[in-house]
Amino acid sequence: MDGMTLAADAADTADAAAAPRPRRAALAHAGLVWTLVRTDFKARYHGTIGGFVWALLKPLSMFVVLMSVFSFLFATNPKYKLDLIVGLFLWDFFAEGTKTGLMSLQARGYLLTKARVPSWILVITSISNALITLLVFSIVMVLFLTAAGHAPSASAFLAYGAYAAAMAAMVVGFSLAASVLFLRYRDLNQVWEVVIQAGFFIAPIIYPLEILPERFHFYLYVWPPTPVIEFSRMALVRGVMPTATGHVYLAADAAICLIAGIAVFRWLSPRAAEFV
C-alpha cells in the first residue's frame, strides 16, 4: 500500500508541476505579444509630430483627392462619397497589413536567430498597427456615416465587424505564407507591390460595381477584398444584408486563405532562420 501511495503521490506531484506549464507558456506568449505590439507602435510614430494621426490622414487625403476627381463622373450616385470612404478604409488595412506581414520575418530576423521565439508570433504581431488603425477607422466611419444621415443600425455594425474579421483572417493567412516565402524569394515584395497597385483598381473602390456588366462580377469577387468592401457597403451605407450564399462564399474565402497560409507556414517555418 505504501508503494502504491508513494506512486500516487508522485504522480499527483508531477501533474501539479506540469499543470502550470501551459499557463506559463501562455502568459509568456501574451507578454511577448504585448511587448512586440507596443514596440512596433512606438517605433512607427517615434519622432513624428502628428503621431497616430498620420495613419488617418493617408486615406482621408486620398478620399478628398478621389472625391474631387470622380464625384463628377458619378454625380448621379448620391451615396458615392459614403461608398468611397468605406472602400478606402478597408483597402488601406488590406494593403498595409499584407505589406508588413510579408516582410515581418525578414524585419525581425534577429529574434529568430538570437532568441527562442515562436515565429508565428512575429508574423501576427507585425499587422497589429494595421489592426489598430482599422479599429480607429471603423469608429471614424460610423461617425462619418452618422453625420451624413446614414447612421448604421446595430445589426449592420455587427455584420460589418464580421466582414472586417474575415478580411483580417485573409491578411493573416497571406502574411503567414508570404513571410516564409519572402525569406527564400526576395523578389516577392516587388511582385506584391505591383499586385497591390493593380488590385486597387480591380476592387470596386473608386467606381460602383454596378457600372460593369454582371458577367464580370464573379471575376472581381475572386479578388479577396472585393466581397468585404461590397458587403460592408451594403450593410453600412445601403442598410441591406447580402444573401446567405454571399456570406457562405466570404466565410469560405477567409477560411481558405487562413488555412492555406497556416499550411505553408508550418511547412517552411522550421527552416526560416537559415534564410534570414
C-alpha positions as CSV (number, residue, x, y, z in Angstrom):
1,M,0.0,0.0,0.0
2,D,2.9,2.4,0.9
3,G,4.4,1.8,-2.5
4,M,1.1,2.5,-4.2
5,T,0.6,5.6,-2.1
6,L,4.0,6.9,-2.9
7,A,3.5,6.2,-6.6
8,A,0.1,8.0,-6.5
9,D,1.6,11.0,-4.6
10,A,4.5,11.2,-7.1
11,A,2.0,11.1,-10.0
12,D,0.0,13.9,-8.4
13,T,3.1,15.9,-7.8
14,A,4.2,15.5,-11.4
15,D,0.7,16.5,-12.6
16,A,0.7,19.6,-10.3
17,A,4.2,20.6,-11.6
18,A,3.2,20.1,-15.2
19,A,-0.2,21.8,-15.0
20,P,1.1,25.4,-14.8
21,R,3.5,24.9,-17.8
22,P,0.9,25.7,-20.5
23,R,-0.3,28.6,-18.4
24,R,3.2,29.9,-18.0
25,A,3.8,29.5,-21.7
26,A,0.5,31.3,-22.5
27,L,1.5,34.1,-20.2
28,A,5.0,34.3,-21.7
29,H,3.5,34.4,-25.2
30,A,1.0,37.1,-24.1
31,G,3.7,39.2,-22.6
32,L,5.8,38.8,-25.8
33,V,2.8,39.8,-28.0
34,W,2.2,42.9,-25.9
35,T,5.9,43.9,-26.0
36,L,6.1,43.5,-29.8
37,V,2.8,45.4,-30.4
38,R,3.8,48.2,-28.1
39,T,7.3,48.4,-29.6
40,D,6.0,48.4,-33.2
41,F,3.5,51.1,-32.4
42,K,6.1,53.3,-30.7
43,A,8.7,52.7,-33.4
44,R,6.3,53.6,-36.2
45,Y,5.4,57.0,-34.9
46,H,8.6,57.9,-33.0
47,G,9.8,61.3,-33.8
48,T,6.7,62.4,-35.7
49,I,4.7,65.4,-34.7
50,G,1.4,64.1,-35.7
51,G,1.9,60.6,-34.3
52,F,-1.0,58.2,-34.9
53,V,-2.9,61.0,-36.7
54,W,-0.8,60.3,-39.8
55,A,-2.4,56.8,-40.1
56,L,-5.7,58.5,-40.6
57,L,-4.5,61.3,-42.8
58,K,-3.4,59.0,-45.6
59,P,-6.8,57.5,-46.5
60,L,-8.6,60.8,-45.7
61,S,-6.3,62.7,-48.1
62,M,-6.9,60.0,-50.7
63,F,-10.7,60.4,-50.1
64,V,-10.5,64.2,-50.7
65,V,-8.5,63.8,-53.9
66,L,-10.6,61.0,-55.3
67,M,-13.8,62.7,-54.4
68,S,-12.7,65.9,-56.2
69,V,-11.9,63.9,-59.3
70,F,-14.5,61.2,-59.6
71,S,-17.6,62.8,-58.0
72,F,-18.2,64.5,-61.3
73,L,-18.3,61.1,-63.1
74,F,-20.7,59.6,-60.5
75,A,-22.7,62.7,-59.7
76,T,-25.9,60.7,-60.1
77,N,-25.0,58.4,-57.2
78,P,-25.8,60.3,-54.0
79,K,-24.1,57.6,-51.9
80,Y,-20.8,57.7,-53.8
81,K,-18.8,59.5,-51.1
82,L,-20.0,57.1,-48.4
83,D,-19.1,54.1,-50.6
84,L,-15.7,55.6,-51.3
85,I,-14.7,56.2,-47.7
86,V,-15.8,52.7,-46.7
87,G,-13.8,51.2,-49.6
88,L,-10.7,53.3,-48.9
89,F,-10.5,52.5,-45.2
90,L,-10.9,48.8,-45.8
91,W,-8.4,48.8,-48.6
92,D,-5.8,50.7,-46.6
93,F,-6.0,47.9,-44.0
94,F,-5.6,45.2,-46.5
95,A,-2.7,46.8,-48.3
96,E,-0.9,47.9,-45.2
97,G,-1.4,44.6,-43.4
98,T,-0.2,42.4,-46.3
99,K,2.9,44.5,-46.9
100,T,4.1,44.5,-43.3
101,G,3.1,40.8,-42.9
102,L,5.1,39.8,-46.0
103,M,8.3,41.3,-44.6
104,S,7.7,40.5,-40.9
105,L,10.2,37.6,-40.5
106,Q,12.9,39.3,-42.5
107,A,12.4,42.5,-40.5
108,R,12.6,40.6,-37.2
109,G,15.2,38.1,-38.3
110,Y,17.4,38.9,-35.3
111,L,14.7,37.4,-33.0
112,L,14.7,34.2,-35.0
113,T,18.4,33.7,-34.7
114,K,19.1,35.0,-31.2
115,A,16.1,34.0,-29.2
116,R,13.6,31.2,-28.8
117,V,10.6,33.0,-30.1
118,P,7.6,31.3,-31.8
119,S,8.0,32.6,-35.4
120,W,4.2,32.8,-35.9
121,I,4.0,35.4,-33.2
122,L,6.4,37.6,-35.1
123,V,4.1,37.5,-38.1
124,I,0.8,38.0,-36.3
125,T,2.1,41.0,-34.3
126,S,3.5,42.6,-37.4
127,I,0.0,43.5,-38.5
128,S,-1.0,45.0,-35.2
129,N,-0.6,48.6,-36.3
130,A,-2.9,47.9,-39.3
131,L,-5.5,46.3,-37.0
132,I,-5.3,49.2,-34.5
133,T,-5.7,51.6,-37.5
134,L,-8.7,49.6,-38.8
135,L,-10.4,49.8,-35.4
136,V,-10.0,53.6,-35.3
137,F,-11.1,53.7,-39.0
138,S,-14.3,51.9,-38.0
139,I,-15.1,54.5,-35.4
140,V,-14.4,57.3,-37.9
141,M,-16.6,55.6,-40.5
142,V,-19.5,55.3,-38.1
143,L,-19.2,59.0,-37.1
144,F,-18.9,60.0,-40.8
145,L,-22.0,57.9,-41.8
146,T,-23.9,59.3,-38.8
147,A,-23.0,62.9,-39.7
148,A,-24.1,62.1,-43.3
149,G,-27.5,60.9,-42.1
150,H,-26.9,57.2,-42.7
151,A,-26.2,56.0,-39.1
152,P,-25.8,52.2,-39.3
153,S,-28.0,50.0,-37.1
154,A,-26.6,47.7,-34.5
155,S,-27.1,44.7,-36.7
156,A,-25.4,46.4,-39.6
157,F,-22.4,47.3,-37.5
158,L,-22.1,43.7,-36.2
159,A,-22.2,42.4,-39.7
160,Y,-19.5,44.9,-40.6
161,G,-17.4,43.6,-37.7
162,A,-17.8,40.1,-39.1
163,Y,-16.7,41.2,-42.6
164,A,-13.7,43.1,-41.1
165,A,-12.8,39.9,-39.2
166,A,-13.0,37.9,-42.4
167,M,-10.6,40.4,-44.0
168,A,-8.2,40.1,-41.0
169,A,-8.2,36.3,-41.4
170,M,-7.3,36.8,-45.1
171,V,-4.5,39.1,-44.2
172,V,-3.2,36.8,-41.5
173,G,-3.3,33.8,-43.9
174,F,-1.4,35.7,-46.6
175,S,1.1,37.1,-44.1
176,L,1.9,33.6,-42.7
177,A,2.6,32.2,-46.1
178,A,4.2,35.2,-47.7
179,S,6.6,35.9,-44.8
180,V,8.3,32.5,-45.1
181,L,8.3,32.5,-48.9
182,F,9.9,36.0,-48.9
183,L,12.9,34.7,-47.0
184,R,13.6,32.4,-49.9
185,Y,12.3,34.6,-52.8
186,R,13.3,38.2,-52.1
187,D,11.6,39.4,-55.3
188,L,8.2,38.6,-53.8
189,N,7.8,42.1,-52.2
190,Q,8.3,43.7,-55.6
191,V,5.7,41.4,-57.2
192,W,3.2,42.0,-54.4
193,E,3.7,45.8,-54.8
194,V,2.6,45.5,-58.4
195,V,-0.3,43.3,-57.4
196,I,-1.4,45.8,-54.8
197,Q,-1.3,48.7,-57.3
198,A,-3.4,46.7,-59.8
199,G,-5.7,45.4,-57.1
200,F,-6.7,48.9,-56.1
201,F,-8.4,49.2,-59.5
202,I,-9.7,45.6,-59.6
203,A,-11.6,46.1,-56.3
204,P,-14.6,48.4,-56.7
205,I,-13.2,51.2,-54.6
206,I,-13.3,54.3,-56.8
207,Y,-16.2,53.0,-59.0
208,P,-19.5,51.3,-58.3
209,L,-19.6,47.7,-59.1
210,E,-22.9,48.2,-60.9
211,I,-21.2,50.0,-63.8
212,L,-19.6,46.8,-65.0
213,P,-21.6,44.1,-66.8
214,E,-22.8,41.4,-64.4
215,R,-20.9,38.7,-66.1
216,F,-17.7,40.2,-64.9
217,H,-18.7,40.5,-61.3
218,F,-17.6,36.9,-60.5
219,Y,-14.0,37.7,-61.5
220,L,-13.9,40.8,-59.3
221,Y,-15.2,38.8,-56.4
222,V,-12.3,36.4,-56.7
223,W,-10.1,39.2,-55.5
224,P,-10.4,38.8,-51.7
225,P,-11.0,42.5,-50.8
226,T,-14.0,42.8,-53.2
227,P,-16.6,40.9,-51.2
228,V,-15.6,42.5,-47.9
229,I,-15.8,46.0,-49.4
230,E,-19.1,45.4,-51.1
231,F,-20.8,43.6,-48.2
232,S,-19.6,46.4,-45.8
233,R,-21.1,49.0,-48.1
234,M,-24.4,47.1,-48.3
235,A,-24.7,46.8,-44.5
236,L,-23.4,50.3,-43.5
237,V,-24.5,52.5,-46.4
238,R,-27.5,50.8,-48.0
239,G,-28.9,49.2,-44.9
240,V,-29.4,45.8,-46.6
241,M,-27.8,42.5,-45.9
242,P,-26.0,40.3,-48.5
243,T,-27.5,36.9,-49.3
244,A,-26.8,33.8,-47.3
245,T,-24.9,32.5,-50.3
246,G,-22.7,35.6,-50.3
247,H,-22.0,35.1,-46.6
248,V,-21.0,31.4,-47.2
249,Y,-18.7,32.5,-50.0
250,L,-17.0,35.1,-47.9
251,A,-16.6,32.7,-44.9
252,A,-15.1,30.0,-47.3
253,D,-12.8,32.6,-48.9
254,A,-11.5,33.7,-45.5
255,A,-11.1,30.1,-44.3
256,I,-9.2,29.0,-47.4
257,C,-6.8,31.9,-47.1
258,L,-6.2,31.3,-43.4
259,I,-5.8,27.5,-43.7
260,A,-3.6,27.7,-46.8
261,G,-1.4,30.3,-45.0
262,I,-1.1,28.1,-41.9
263,A,-0.2,25.1,-44.0
264,V,2.6,26.9,-45.9
265,F,3.9,28.4,-42.8
266,R,4.1,25.1,-40.9
267,W,5.8,23.6,-43.9
268,L,8.5,26.2,-44.3
269,S,8.9,27.9,-41.0
270,P,11.1,25.3,-39.3
271,R,14.0,26.3,-41.6
272,A,13.2,30.0,-41.6
273,A,16.2,31.0,-39.5
274,E,18.5,29.5,-42.1
275,F,17.4,32.1,-44.7
276,V,17.5,35.2,-42.6
